[in-house]
Amino acid sequence: MAFGSFDNKSAGAPMAEINMVPLIDVMLVLLVIFIVTAPLLTHSVKLDLPQVSSQVNQQKAEKIEFAIDATGTLYWNGEPVDRATAQQRFAAEGTKQPQPEVHLRADREAPYKYVAEVLADASKGGLTKVGFVSQPDQ
């Protein structure tokens, strides 16, 4: 069954009007959905929460000045130490919270063997913050 007029001239021409009824139906459904859900989004439970007045305790990590001279002598904060003592101190410092920073100063003429030993001992002791201290070129 065909809808339209009995006029054969406009029978094959497309319809130039937009059917607004489906669009209005969709808009009304969306409006109802928003009207129903909007009060649910603003519903909240009123609580009387306690107020705190403490400040964050920022602990400063201490630093360890570790030096190696040209002959391979080890220094812990300016005090000469042997490797066994340095290992014990690294293990003791590795358990502290926050962990201290190790600032390693090695002489230019110091064999790399000593630097590698100190880095290995610090790592075995649990220290993760090791930095190399150097002098800029003049």
BABA-880635 format. One record per residue: residue number from 1; x, y, z of N, C-alpha, C in turn. Coordinates in nm, 4 decimals. Atoms other than C-alpha are relative to their C-alpha. Last residue first. Example, Ala and Ser with C-alpha at 12.3 -4.5 7.8 and 13.67 -1.06 7.14 Angstrom:
// residues 2
<site seq="2" n_X="-0.0820" n_Y="-0.1190" n_Z="-0.0060" ca_X="1.3670" ca_Y="-0.1060" ca_Z="0.7140" c_X="-0.0770" c_Y="0.1090" c_Z="0.0730"/>
<site seq="1" n_X="0.0890" n_Y="-0.1190" n_Z="0.0000" ca_X="1.2300" ca_Y="-0.4500" ca_Z="0.7800" c_X="0.0900" c_Y="0.1200" c_Z="0.0000"/>
END
This chain:
// residues 138
<site seq="138" n_X="-0.0267" n_Y="-0.1436" n_Z="-0.0111" ca_X="8.9060" ca_Y="2.5265" ca_Z="3.5382" c_X="0.0130" c_Y="0.0621" c_Z="-0.1369"/>
<site seq="137" n_X="-0.1262" n_Y="-0.0394" n_Z="0.0614" ca_X="8.7397" ca_Y="2.1904" ca_Z="3.5017" c_X="0.0159" c_Y="0.1512" c_Z="0.0079"/>
<site seq="136" n_X="0.0063" n_Y="-0.0383" n_Z="0.1409" ca_X="8.4577" ca_Y="2.1270" ca_Z="3.7471" c_X="0.1370" c_Y="0.0410" c_Z="-0.0521"/>
<site seq="135" n_X="-0.0313" n_Y="-0.1417" n_Z="0.0151" ca_X="8.5358" ca_Y="1.9405" ca_Z="4.0696" c_X="-0.0105" c_Y="0.0350" c_Z="-0.1477"/>
<site seq="134" n_X="-0.1174" n_Y="-0.0324" n_Z="0.0802" ca_X="8.3720" ca_Y="1.6067" ca_Z="4.1339" c_X="0.0185" c_Y="0.1507" c_Z="-0.0042"/>
<site seq="133" n_X="-0.0305" n_Y="-0.1411" n_Z="-0.0137" ca_X="8.1283" ca_Y="1.4470" ca_Z="4.3779" c_X="0.1283" c_Y="0.0267" c_Z="-0.0786"/>
<site seq="132" n_X="-0.1417" n_Y="-0.0304" n_Z="0.0186" ca_X="7.9794" ca_Y="1.1130" ca_Z="4.2822" c_X="0.0193" c_Y="0.1499" c_Z="0.0060"/>
<site seq="131" n_X="-0.0316" n_Y="-0.1005" n_Z="0.0976" ca_X="7.6392" ca_Y="1.0250" ca_Z="4.4260" c_X="0.1496" c_Y="0.0249" c_Z="-0.0061"/>
<site seq="130" n_X="-0.1442" n_Y="-0.0224" n_Z="0.0058" ca_X="7.5093" ca_Y="0.7173" ca_Z="4.6023" c_X="0.0253" c_Y="0.1001" c_Z="-0.1113"/>
<site seq="129" n_X="-0.0276" n_Y="-0.1374" n_Z="0.0433" ca_X="7.1467" ca_Y="0.6885" ca_Z="4.7094" c_X="0.1493" c_Y="0.0269" c_Z="0.0099"/>
<site seq="128" n_X="0.0351" n_Y="-0.0164" n_Z="0.1412" ca_X="7.0582" ca_Y="0.3181" ca_Z="4.7191" c_X="0.0324" c_Y="0.1392" c_Z="-0.0536"/>
<site seq="127" n_X="0.0079" n_Y="-0.1419" n_Z="0.0364" ca_X="7.2134" ca_Y="0.2051" ca_Z="5.0449" c_X="-0.0251" c_Y="0.0132" c_Z="-0.1494"/>
<site seq="126" n_X="0.1386" n_Y="-0.0425" n_Z="0.0177" ca_X="7.1284" ca_Y="-0.1529" ca_Z="5.1402" c_X="-0.0151" c_Y="0.1465" c_Z="-0.0344"/>
<site seq="125" n_X="0.0518" n_Y="-0.0543" n_Z="-0.1249" ca_X="7.4632" ca_Y="-0.2532" ca_Z="5.2914" c_X="-0.1432" c_Y="0.0494" c_Z="-0.0108"/>
<site seq="124" n_X="0.0250" n_Y="0.1142" n_Z="-0.0891" ca_X="7.5338" ca_Y="-0.4722" ca_Z="4.9898" c_X="-0.0564" c_Y="0.0461" c_Z="0.1336"/>
<site seq="123" n_X="0.1152" n_Y="0.0718" n_Z="0.0527" ca_X="7.4944" ca_Y="-0.1659" ca_Z="4.7665" c_X="-0.0347" c_Y="-0.1199" c_Z="0.0881"/>
<site seq="122" n_X="0.1182" n_Y="-0.0820" n_Z="-0.0272" ca_X="7.7288" ca_Y="0.0398" ca_Z="4.9829" c_X="-0.1268" c_Y="-0.0697" c_Z="-0.0485"/>
<site seq="121" n_X="0.0276" n_Y="0.0060" n_Z="-0.1438" ca_X="7.9861" ca_Y="-0.2409" ca_Z="4.9804" c_X="-0.1238" c_Y="0.0814" c_Z="0.0363"/>
<site seq="120" n_X="0.0548" n_Y="0.1325" n_Z="-0.0306" ca_X="7.9630" ca_Y="-0.2757" ca_Z="4.6011" c_X="-0.0351" c_Y="-0.0114" c_Z="0.1479"/>
<site seq="119" n_X="0.1345" n_Y="0.0064" n_Z="0.0565" ca_X="8.0075" ca_Y="0.0994" ca_Z="4.5494" c_X="-0.0658" c_Y="-0.1342" c_Z="0.0302"/>
<site seq="118" n_X="0.0859" n_Y="-0.0849" n_Z="-0.0834" ca_X="8.3040" ca_Y="0.1027" ca_Z="4.7896" c_X="-0.1436" c_Y="-0.0036" c_Z="-0.0517"/>
<site seq="117" n_X="0.0210" n_Y="0.0682" n_Z="-0.1276" ca_X="8.4654" ca_Y="-0.1937" ca_Z="4.6118" c_X="-0.0949" c_Y="0.0797" c_Z="0.0897"/>
<site seq="116" n_X="0.0942" n_Y="0.1096" n_Z="0.0234" ca_X="8.4150" ca_Y="-0.0317" ca_Z="4.2693" c_X="-0.0294" c_Y="-0.0751" c_Z="0.1293"/>
<site seq="115" n_X="0.1315" n_Y="-0.0605" n_Z="0.0235" ca_X="8.5798" ca_Y="0.2900" ca_Z="4.3889" c_X="-0.1049" c_Y="-0.1097" c_Z="-0.0188"/>
<site seq="114" n_X="0.0492" n_Y="-0.0474" n_Z="-0.1293" ca_X="8.8724" ca_Y="0.0955" ca_Z="4.5341" c_X="-0.1397" c_Y="0.0620" c_Z="-0.0130"/>
<site seq="113" n_X="0.0292" n_Y="0.1164" n_Z="-0.0845" ca_X="8.9277" ca_Y="-0.1001" ca_Z="4.2112" c_X="-0.0609" c_Y="0.0445" c_Z="0.1331"/>
<site seq="112" n_X="0.1439" n_Y="0.0220" n_Z="0.0069" ca_X="8.9074" ca_Y="0.2204" ca_Z="4.0104" c_X="-0.0419" c_Y="-0.1185" c_Z="0.0864"/>
<site seq="111" n_X="0.0386" n_Y="0.1113" n_Z="0.0885" ca_X="9.2593" ca_Y="0.3034" ca_Z="4.1225" c_X="-0.1506" c_Y="-0.0250" c_Z="0.0078"/>
<site seq="110" n_X="0.0416" n_Y="0.1193" n_Z="-0.0746" ca_X="9.2857" ca_Y="0.6472" ca_Z="4.2847" c_X="-0.0370" c_Y="-0.1105" c_Z="-0.0986"/>
<site seq="109" n_X="-0.1019" n_Y="0.1046" n_Z="0.0118" ca_X="9.4812" ca_Y="0.8984" ca_Z="4.0722" c_X="-0.0374" c_Y="-0.1287" c_Z="0.0733"/>
<site seq="108" n_X="-0.0198" n_Y="0.0298" n_Z="0.1416" ca_X="9.1850" ca_Y="1.1315" ca_Z="4.0151" c_X="0.0973" c_Y="-0.1164" c_Z="-0.0192"/>
<site seq="107" n_X="-0.1132" n_Y="-0.0707" n_Z="0.0594" ca_X="9.0990" ca_Y="1.1140" ca_Z="4.3831" c_X="0.0163" c_Y="-0.0441" c_Z="-0.1451"/>
<site seq="106" n_X="-0.1147" n_Y="0.0844" n_Z="0.0303" ca_X="8.7548" ca_Y="0.9771" ca_Z="4.4649" c_X="0.1080" c_Y="0.0846" c_Z="-0.0663"/>
<site seq="105" n_X="-0.1056" n_Y="-0.0803" n_Z="0.0617" ca_X="8.4791" ca_Y="1.1685" ca_Z="4.6388" c_X="0.1206" c_Y="-0.0907" c_Z="-0.0195"/>
<site seq="104" n_X="-0.1278" n_Y="0.0671" n_Z="0.0215" ca_X="8.1648" ca_Y="0.9700" ca_Z="4.7091" c_X="0.0956" c_Y="0.0932" c_Z="-0.0734"/>
<site seq="103" n_X="-0.0693" n_Y="-0.0863" n_Z="0.0951" ca_X="7.8636" ca_Y="1.1476" ca_Z="4.8569" c_X="0.1421" c_Y="-0.0531" c_Z="-0.0125"/>
<site seq="102" n_X="-0.1449" n_Y="0.0170" n_Z="-0.0029" ca_X="7.6515" ca_Y="0.8782" ca_Z="5.0200" c_X="0.0578" c_Y="0.0883" c_Z="-0.1089"/>
<site seq="101" n_X="-0.0629" n_Y="-0.0075" n_Z="0.1314" ca_X="7.2945" ca_Y="0.9852" ca_Z="5.0889" c_X="0.1500" c_Y="-0.0147" c_Z="0.0166"/>
<site seq="100" n_X="-0.0915" n_Y="-0.1117" n_Z="0.0271" ca_X="7.1312" ca_Y="0.8701" ca_Z="5.4089" c_X="0.0549" c_Y="-0.0065" c_Z="-0.1421"/>
<site seq="99" n_X="-0.1381" n_Y="0.0413" n_Z="0.0245" ca_X="6.8309" ca_Y="0.6399" ca_Z="5.4084" c_X="0.0880" c_Y="0.1209" c_Z="-0.0271"/>
<site seq="98" n_X="-0.0327" n_Y="0.0180" n_Z="0.1406" ca_X="6.5160" ca_Y="0.7782" ca_Z="5.5591" c_X="0.1475" c_Y="-0.0326" c_Z="-0.0173"/>
<site seq="97" n_X="0.1031" n_Y="-0.0618" n_Z="0.0833" ca_X="6.4795" ca_Y="0.5573" ca_Z="5.7549" c_X="-0.0076" c_Y="0.1472" c_Z="0.0335"/>
<site seq="96" n_X="0.0643" n_Y="-0.1235" n_Z="-0.0457" ca_X="6.7895" ca_Y="0.3796" ca_Z="5.8827" c_X="-0.1066" c_Y="0.0455" c_Z="-0.0985"/>
<site seq="95" n_X="0.1238" n_Y="0.0325" n_Z="-0.0709" ca_X="6.8679" ca_Y="0.0160" ca_Z="5.7971" c_X="-0.0757" c_Y="0.1240" c_Z="0.0464"/>
<site seq="94" n_X="0.1003" n_Y="0.0482" n_Z="0.0934" ca_X="7.1242" ca_Y="0.1026" ca_Z="5.5284" c_X="-0.1322" c_Y="-0.0332" c_Z="0.0655"/>
<site seq="93" n_X="0.0686" n_Y="-0.1157" n_Z="0.0592" ca_X="7.3235" ca_Y="0.3137" ca_Z="5.7763" c_X="-0.1112" c_Y="-0.0433" c_Z="-0.0958"/>
<site seq="92" n_X="0.0749" n_Y="-0.0685" n_Z="-0.1053" ca_X="7.4132" ca_Y="0.0067" ca_Z="5.9851" c_X="-0.0800" c_Y="0.1173" c_Z="-0.0572"/>
<site seq="91" n_X="0.1114" n_Y="0.0868" n_Z="-0.0391" ca_X="7.5096" ca_Y="-0.1987" ca_Z="5.6775" c_X="-0.0855" c_Y="0.0674" c_Z="0.1074"/>
<site seq="90" n_X="0.0979" n_Y="-0.0011" n_Z="0.1095" ca_X="7.7196" ca_Y="0.0897" ca_Z="5.5412" c_X="-0.1214" c_Y="-0.0844" c_Z="0.0362"/>
<site seq="89" n_X="0.0724" n_Y="-0.1276" n_Z="-0.0069" ca_X="7.8874" ca_Y="0.1255" ca_Z="5.8817" c_X="-0.1035" c_Y="0.0117" c_Z="-0.1110"/>
<site seq="88" n_X="0.0878" n_Y="0.0029" n_Z="-0.1174" ca_X="7.9783" ca_Y="-0.2429" ca_Z="5.8924" c_X="-0.0825" c_Y="0.1282" c_Z="0.0090"/>
<site seq="87" n_X="0.1088" n_Y="0.0932" n_Z="0.0289" ca_X="8.1142" ca_Y="-0.2324" ca_Z="5.5359" c_X="-0.0998" c_Y="-0.0047" c_Z="0.1164"/>
<site seq="86" n_X="0.0911" n_Y="-0.0672" n_Z="0.0936" ca_X="8.3177" ca_Y="0.0808" ca_Z="5.6148" c_X="-0.1181" c_Y="-0.0906" c_Z="-0.0331"/>
<site seq="85" n_X="0.0760" n_Y="-0.0978" n_Z="-0.0779" ca_X="8.4668" ca_Y="-0.0912" ca_Z="5.9193" c_X="-0.1012" c_Y="0.0724" c_Z="-0.0890"/>
<site seq="84" n_X="0.0919" n_Y="0.0758" n_Z="-0.0860" ca_X="8.5687" ca_Y="-0.3905" ca_Z="5.7062" c_X="-0.0866" c_Y="0.0949" c_Z="0.0830"/>
<site seq="83" n_X="0.1150" n_Y="0.0461" n_Z="0.0774" ca_X="8.7158" ca_Y="-0.1601" ca_Z="5.4366" c_X="-0.1010" c_Y="-0.0745" c_Z="0.0871"/>
<site seq="82" n_X="-0.0360" n_Y="0.1098" n_Z="0.0894" ca_X="8.9432" ca_Y="0.0333" ca_Z="5.6734" c_X="-0.1272" c_Y="-0.0530" c_Z="-0.0661"/>
<site seq="81" n_X="0.0577" n_Y="0.1288" n_Z="-0.0375" ca_X="8.8572" ca_Y="0.3751" ca_Z="5.8097" c_X="0.0550" c_Y="-0.1070" c_Z="-0.0936"/>
<site seq="80" n_X="-0.0508" n_Y="0.1171" n_Z="0.0732" ca_X="9.0207" ca_Y="0.7204" ca_Z="5.8082" c_X="-0.0614" c_Y="-0.1300" c_Z="0.0551"/>
<site seq="79" n_X="-0.0682" n_Y="0.0914" n_Z="-0.0910" ca_X="8.7907" ca_Y="0.9906" ca_Z="5.9517" c_X="0.0492" c_Y="-0.1215" c_Z="-0.0790"/>
<site seq="78" n_X="-0.1312" n_Y="-0.0535" n_Z="-0.0368" ca_X="8.6974" ca_Y="1.2800" ca_Z="5.7209" c_X="0.0818" c_Y="-0.0905" c_Z="0.0906"/>
<site seq="77" n_X="0.0178" n_Y="-0.1341" n_Z="-0.0561" ca_X="8.3283" ca_Y="1.1894" ca_Z="5.7060" c_X="0.1315" c_Y="0.0561" c_Z="0.0536"/>
<site seq="76" n_X="0.1423" n_Y="-0.0124" n_Z="-0.0313" ca_X="8.4238" ca_Y="0.8243" ca_Z="5.6408" c_X="-0.0194" c_Y="0.1312" c_Z="0.0739"/>
<site seq="75" n_X="0.0334" n_Y="-0.0977" n_Z="-0.1036" ca_X="8.7675" ca_Y="0.8214" ca_Z="5.4729" c_X="-0.1522" c_Y="0.0075" c_Z="0.0132"/>
<site seq="74" n_X="0.1421" n_Y="-0.0347" n_Z="-0.0064" ca_X="8.9156" ca_Y="0.5311" ca_Z="5.2752" c_X="-0.0258" c_Y="0.0947" c_Z="0.1162"/>
<site seq="73" n_X="0.0485" n_Y="-0.0129" n_Z="-0.1373" ca_X="9.2843" ca_Y="0.5078" ca_Z="5.1870" c_X="-0.1435" c_Y="0.0504" c_Z="-0.0021"/>
<site seq="72" n_X="0.1056" n_Y="0.0963" n_Z="-0.0271" ca_X="9.3402" ca_Y="0.3916" ca_Z="4.8282" c_X="-0.0503" c_Y="0.0032" c_Z="0.1428"/>
<site seq="71" n_X="-0.0608" n_Y="0.1253" n_Z="-0.0450" ca_X="9.6768" ca_Y="0.5613" ca_Z="4.7737" c_X="-0.1036" c_Y="-0.1069" c_Z="0.0316"/>
<site seq="70" n_X="-0.0763" n_Y="0.0619" n_Z="0.1084" ca_X="9.5276" ca_Y="0.8389" ca_Z="4.5592" c_X="0.0618" c_Y="-0.1332" c_Z="0.0410"/>
<site seq="69" n_X="-0.1140" n_Y="-0.0774" n_Z="0.0498" ca_X="9.2619" ca_Y="0.9272" ca_Z="4.8193" c_X="0.0783" c_Y="-0.0824" c_Z="-0.1030"/>
<site seq="68" n_X="-0.1080" n_Y="0.0945" n_Z="0.0307" ca_X="8.9165" ca_Y="0.7769" ca_Z="4.8578" c_X="0.1156" c_Y="0.0832" c_Z="-0.0547"/>
<site seq="67" n_X="-0.1083" n_Y="-0.0422" n_Z="0.0891" ca_X="8.6446" ca_Y="0.9851" ca_Z="5.0218" c_X="0.1008" c_Y="-0.1123" c_Z="-0.0167"/>
<site seq="66" n_X="-0.0936" n_Y="0.1115" n_Z="0.0100" ca_X="8.3037" ca_Y="0.9182" ca_Z="5.1757" c_X="0.1048" c_Y="0.0381" c_Z="-0.1027"/>
<site seq="65" n_X="-0.1101" n_Y="-0.0417" n_Z="0.0874" ca_X="8.0971" ca_Y="1.2135" ca_Z="5.2957" c_X="0.1030" c_Y="-0.1123" c_Z="0.0009"/>
<site seq="64" n_X="-0.1274" n_Y="0.0595" n_Z="-0.0386" ca_X="7.7828" ca_Y="1.0574" ca_Z="5.4382" c_X="0.1028" c_Y="0.0454" c_Z="-0.1026"/>
<site seq="63" n_X="-0.0893" n_Y="0.0386" n_Z="0.1081" ca_X="7.4668" ca_Y="1.2597" ca_Z="5.4149" c_X="0.1303" c_Y="-0.0514" c_Z="0.0578"/>
<site seq="62" n_X="-0.1373" n_Y="-0.0447" n_Z="-0.0221" ca_X="7.1728" ca_Y="1.2902" ca_Z="5.6463" c_X="0.0862" c_Y="-0.0465" c_Z="-0.1158"/>
<site seq="61" n_X="-0.0935" n_Y="0.1118" n_Z="0.0085" ca_X="6.8212" ca_Y="1.2578" ca_Z="5.5164" c_X="0.1414" c_Y="0.0536" c_Z="0.0215"/>
<site seq="60" n_X="-0.1097" n_Y="-0.0240" n_Z="0.0916" ca_X="6.6042" ca_Y="1.5393" ca_Z="5.6403" c_X="0.0931" c_Y="-0.1202" c_Z="0.0022"/>
<site seq="59" n_X="-0.1311" n_Y="0.0349" n_Z="-0.0532" ca_X="6.2855" ca_Y="1.4266" ca_Z="5.8008" c_X="0.1050" c_Y="0.0238" c_Z="-0.1077"/>
<site seq="58" n_X="-0.0964" n_Y="0.0241" n_Z="0.1061" ca_X="5.9746" ca_Y="1.6135" ca_Z="5.6990" c_X="0.1369" c_Y="-0.0276" c_Z="0.0618"/>
<site seq="57" n_X="-0.1346" n_Y="-0.0003" n_Z="-0.0550" ca_X="5.7140" ca_Y="1.5773" ca_Z="5.9712" c_X="0.0983" c_Y="-0.0375" c_Z="-0.1104"/>
<site seq="56" n_X="-0.0810" n_Y="0.1101" n_Z="0.0482" ca_X="5.3853" ca_Y="1.6707" ca_Z="5.8113" c_X="0.1419" c_Y="0.0158" c_Z="0.0534"/>
<site seq="55" n_X="-0.0758" n_Y="-0.0339" n_Z="0.1189" ca_X="5.1861" ca_Y="1.9090" ca_Z="6.0238" c_X="0.0876" c_Y="-0.1188" c_Z="-0.0371"/>
<site seq="54" n_X="-0.1399" n_Y="0.0396" n_Z="-0.0012" ca_X="4.9147" ca_Y="1.8244" ca_Z="6.2704" c_X="0.0658" c_Y="0.0390" c_Z="-0.1316"/>
<site seq="53" n_X="-0.0844" n_Y="-0.1195" n_Z="0.0005" ca_X="4.5903" ca_Y="2.0104" ca_Z="6.3266" c_X="0.1478" c_Y="-0.0386" c_Z="0.0080"/>
<site seq="52" n_X="-0.1354" n_Y="0.0272" n_Z="-0.0494" ca_X="4.3264" ca_Y="1.7556" ca_Z="6.2506" c_X="0.0818" c_Y="0.1276" c_Z="-0.0095"/>
<site seq="51" n_X="-0.1005" n_Y="-0.0871" n_Z="0.0590" ca_X="3.9526" ca_Y="1.8176" ca_Z="6.2228" c_X="0.1367" c_Y="-0.0314" c_Z="0.0615"/>
<site seq="50" n_X="-0.0919" n_Y="-0.0682" n_Z="-0.0918" ca_X="3.7076" ca_Y="1.5401" ca_Z="6.2990" c_X="0.1037" c_Y="0.0821" c_Z="-0.0773"/>
<site seq="49" n_X="-0.1300" n_Y="0.0634" n_Z="-0.0089" ca_X="3.4356" ca_Y="1.4675" ca_Z="6.0417" c_X="0.0913" c_Y="0.0748" c_Z="0.0962"/>
<site seq="48" n_X="-0.0794" n_Y="-0.0959" n_Z="-0.0752" ca_X="3.0745" ca_Y="1.5730" ca_Z="6.0971" c_X="0.1350" c_Y="-0.0655" c_Z="0.0266"/>
<site seq="47" n_X="-0.0864" n_Y="0.0524" n_Z="-0.1057" ca_X="2.9009" ca_Y="1.3773" ca_Z="5.8258" c_X="0.0714" c_Y="0.1149" c_Z="0.0680"/>
<site seq="46" n_X="-0.0640" n_Y="-0.1059" n_Z="-0.0772" ca_X="2.6070" ca_Y="1.4672" ca_Z="5.6017" c_X="0.0777" c_Y="-0.0633" c_Z="0.1158"/>
<site seq="45" n_X="0.0176" n_Y="0.0212" n_Z="-0.1431" ca_X="2.5317" ca_Y="1.1849" ca_Z="5.3596" c_X="0.0758" c_Y="0.1098" c_Z="0.0735"/>
<site seq="44" n_X="-0.1206" n_Y="0.0358" n_Z="-0.0738" ca_X="2.4930" ca_Y="1.2869" ca_Z="4.9984" c_X="-0.0330" c_Y="-0.0142" c_Z="0.1477"/>
<site seq="43" n_X="0.0326" n_Y="0.0547" n_Z="-0.1311" ca_X="2.2206" ca_Y="1.3152" ca_Z="4.7353" c_X="0.1300" c_Y="-0.0416" c_Z="0.0697"/>
<site seq="42" n_X="-0.0279" n_Y="-0.1003" n_Z="-0.1025" ca_X="2.3373" ca_Y="1.5375" ca_Z="4.4493" c_X="-0.0300" c_Y="-0.0495" c_Z="0.1402"/>
<site seq="41" n_X="-0.1405" n_Y="-0.0390" n_Z="0.0031" ca_X="2.3700" ca_Y="1.2617" ca_Z="4.1922" c_X="0.0349" c_Y="0.0989" c_Z="0.1103"/>
<site seq="40" n_X="-0.0817" n_Y="0.1081" n_Z="-0.0545" ca_X="2.0378" ca_Y="1.1001" ca_Z="4.2797" c_X="0.1473" c_Y="0.0372" c_Z="0.0063"/>
<site seq="39" n_X="0.0044" n_Y="-0.0012" n_Z="-0.1472" ca_X="1.8524" ca_Y="1.4303" ca_Z="4.2315" c_X="0.0848" c_Y="-0.1105" c_Z="0.0630"/>
<site seq="38" n_X="-0.0649" n_Y="-0.1175" n_Z="-0.0588" ca_X="1.9818" ca_Y="1.4518" ca_Z="3.8715" c_X="-0.0109" c_Y="0.0038" c_Z="0.1520"/>
<site seq="37" n_X="-0.1345" n_Y="0.0285" n_Z="-0.0531" ca_X="1.8880" ca_Y="1.0929" ca_Z="3.7750" c_X="0.0656" c_Y="0.1194" c_Z="0.0672"/>
<site seq="36" n_X="0.0008" n_Y="0.1065" n_Z="-0.1001" ca_X="1.5085" ca_Y="1.1311" ca_Z="3.7366" c_X="0.1382" c_Y="-0.0175" c_Z="0.0637"/>
<site seq="35" n_X="0.0805" n_Y="-0.0451" n_Z="-0.1142" ca_X="1.5079" ca_Y="1.4691" ca_Z="3.5616" c_X="0.0016" c_Y="-0.1046" c_Z="0.1112"/>
<site seq="34" n_X="-0.0762" n_Y="-0.0993" n_Z="-0.0768" ca_X="1.7963" ca_Y="1.3591" ca_Z="3.3384" c_X="-0.0775" c_Y="0.0494" c_Z="0.1217"/>
<site seq="33" n_X="-0.1153" n_Y="0.0673" n_Z="-0.0617" ca_X="1.6124" ca_Y="1.0429" ca_Z="3.2287" c_X="0.0795" c_Y="0.0988" c_Z="0.0847"/>
<site seq="32" n_X="0.0505" n_Y="0.0778" n_Z="-0.1129" ca_X="1.2903" ca_Y="1.2359" ca_Z="3.1696" c_X="0.1145" c_Y="-0.0708" c_Z="0.0721"/>
<site seq="31" n_X="0.0387" n_Y="-0.0942" n_Z="-0.1044" ca_X="1.4722" ca_Y="1.4895" ca_Z="2.9523" c_X="-0.0510" c_Y="-0.0733" c_Z="0.1236"/>
<site seq="30" n_X="-0.1225" n_Y="-0.0484" n_Z="-0.0644" ca_X="1.6394" ca_Y="1.2114" ca_Z="2.7545" c_X="-0.0314" c_Y="0.0971" c_Z="0.1134"/>
<site seq="29" n_X="-0.0549" n_Y="0.1121" n_Z="-0.0779" ca_X="1.3012" ca_Y="1.0491" ca_Z="2.6867" c_X="0.1272" c_Y="0.0421" c_Z="0.0724"/>
<site seq="28" n_X="0.0828" n_Y="0.0150" n_Z="-0.1194" ca_X="1.1552" ca_Y="1.3861" ca_Z="2.5815" c_X="0.0495" c_Y="-0.1157" c_Z="0.0879"/>
<site seq="27" n_X="-0.0300" n_Y="-0.1101" n_Z="-0.0906" ca_X="1.4455" ca_Y="1.4515" ca_Z="2.3430" c_X="-0.0813" c_Y="-0.0114" c_Z="0.1293"/>
<site seq="26" n_X="-0.1321" n_Y="0.0250" n_Z="-0.0584" ca_X="1.4082" ca_Y="1.1077" ca_Z="2.1838" c_X="0.0345" c_Y="0.1090" c_Z="0.1005"/>
<site seq="25" n_X="0.0115" n_Y="0.1138" n_Z="-0.0914" ca_X="1.0352" ca_Y="1.1591" ca_Z="2.1311" c_X="0.1332" c_Y="-0.0291" c_Z="0.0695"/>
<site seq="24" n_X="0.0648" n_Y="-0.0508" n_Z="-0.1214" ca_X="1.0928" ca_Y="1.5046" ca_Z="1.9819" c_X="-0.0156" c_Y="-0.1117" c_Z="0.1019"/>
<site seq="23" n_X="-0.0976" n_Y="-0.0839" n_Z="-0.0699" ca_X="1.3397" ca_Y="1.3605" ca_Z="1.7324" c_X="-0.0574" c_Y="0.0532" c_Z="0.1305"/>
<site seq="22" n_X="-0.1000" n_Y="0.0850" n_Z="-0.0682" ca_X="1.0990" ca_Y="1.0797" ca_Z="1.6397" c_X="0.1037" c_Y="0.0817" c_Z="0.0766"/>
<site seq="21" n_X="0.0588" n_Y="0.0772" n_Z="-0.1099" ca_X="0.8153" ca_Y="1.3354" ca_Z="1.5793" c_X="0.1029" c_Y="-0.0934" c_Z="0.0660"/>
<site seq="20" n_X="-0.0466" n_Y="-0.0466" n_Z="-0.1298" ca_X="1.0207" ca_Y="1.5809" ca_Z="1.3725" c_X="-0.0484" c_Y="-0.0850" c_Z="0.1164"/>
<site seq="19" n_X="0.0991" n_Y="0.0474" n_Z="-0.0958" ca_X="0.9827" ca_Y="1.4115" ca_Z="1.0307" c_X="0.0519" c_Y="0.0301" c_Z="0.1405"/>
<site seq="18" n_X="-0.0601" n_Y="0.0835" n_Z="-0.1040" ca_X="1.1991" ca_Y="1.6250" ca_Z="0.8054" c_X="-0.1091" c_Y="-0.0388" c_Z="0.0976"/>
<site seq="17" n_X="0.0293" n_Y="-0.0382" n_Z="-0.1371" ca_X="1.0247" ca_Y="1.7526" ca_Z="0.4917" c_X="0.0680" c_Y="-0.0965" c_Z="0.0969"/>
<site seq="16" n_X="-0.0871" n_Y="-0.1080" n_Z="-0.0424" ca_X="1.1586" ca_Y="1.7396" ca_Z="0.1340" c_X="-0.0261" c_Y="0.0452" c_Z="0.1421"/>
<site seq="15" n_X="0.0760" n_Y="-0.0839" n_Z="-0.0918" ca_X="1.0105" ca_Y="1.4013" ca_Z="0.0339" c_X="0.0945" c_Y="0.1045" c_Z="0.0601"/>
<site seq="14" n_X="-0.0229" n_Y="0.0256" n_Z="-0.1429" ca_X="1.1923" ca_Y="1.2643" ca_Z="-0.2708" c_X="-0.0783" c_Y="0.0974" c_Z="0.0867"/>
<site seq="13" n_X="-0.0841" n_Y="-0.1016" n_Z="-0.0635" ca_X="1.0329" ca_Y="1.2972" ca_Z="-0.6142" c_X="0.0182" c_Y="-0.0329" c_Z="0.1479"/>
<site seq="12" n_X="-0.1374" n_Y="0.0466" n_Z="-0.0117" ca_X="0.9030" ca_Y="0.9802" ca_Z="-0.7890" c_X="0.0912" c_Y="0.0980" c_Z="0.0710"/>
<site seq="11" n_X="-0.0069" n_Y="0.1339" n_Z="-0.0574" ca_X="0.5306" ca_Y="1.0383" ca_Z="-0.7363" c_X="0.1441" c_Y="-0.0449" c_Z="0.0210"/>
<site seq="10" n_X="-0.0886" n_Y="-0.0032" n_Z="-0.1167" ca_X="0.5433" ca_Y="1.4146" ca_Z="-0.7886" c_X="0.0180" c_Y="-0.1377" c_Z="0.0637"/>
<site seq="9" n_X="-0.1152" n_Y="-0.0867" n_Z="0.0222" ca_X="0.4047" ca_Y="1.4188" ca_Z="-1.1436" c_X="0.0987" c_Y="-0.0051" c_Z="0.1170"/>
<site seq="8" n_X="-0.1142" n_Y="0.0754" n_Z="0.0501" ca_X="0.1800" ca_Y="1.1134" ca_Z="-1.1021" c_X="0.1238" c_Y="0.0865" c_Z="-0.0182"/>
<site seq="7" n_X="-0.0655" n_Y="-0.0798" n_Z="0.1033" ca_X="-0.0742" ca_Y="1.2956" ca_Z="-0.8806" c_X="0.1251" c_Y="-0.0743" c_Z="-0.0451"/>
<site seq="6" n_X="0.0243" n_Y="0.0671" n_Z="0.1271" ca_X="-0.2819" ca_Y="1.0413" ca_Z="-0.6952" c_X="0.0645" c_Y="0.0735" c_Z="-0.1153"/>
<site seq="5" n_X="0.1141" n_Y="-0.0507" n_Z="0.0753" ca_X="-0.1312" ca_Y="1.1591" ca_Z="-0.3709" c_X="-0.0165" c_Y="-0.0790" c_Z="-0.1289"/>
<site seq="4" n_X="-0.0283" n_Y="-0.1116" n_Z="0.0870" ca_X="0.0873" ca_Y="0.9777" ca_Z="-0.1318" c_X="-0.1249" c_Y="0.0442" c_Z="-0.0730"/>
<site seq="3" n_X="0.0547" n_Y="-0.1252" n_Z="-0.0508" ca_X="0.1041" ca_Y="0.6591" ca_Z="0.0626" c_X="0.0347" c_Y="0.1113" c_Z="-0.0963"/>
<site seq="2" n_X="-0.0843" n_Y="-0.1166" n_Z="0.0160" ca_X="0.1555" ca_Y="0.3272" ca_Z="-0.1084" c_X="-0.0707" c_Y="0.1227" c_Z="0.0527"/>
<site seq="1" n_X="0.0842" n_Y="-0.1152" n_Z="0.0000" ca_X="0.0000" ca_Y="0.0000" ca_Z="0.0000" c_X="0.0895" c_Y="0.1223" c_Z="0.0000"/>
END
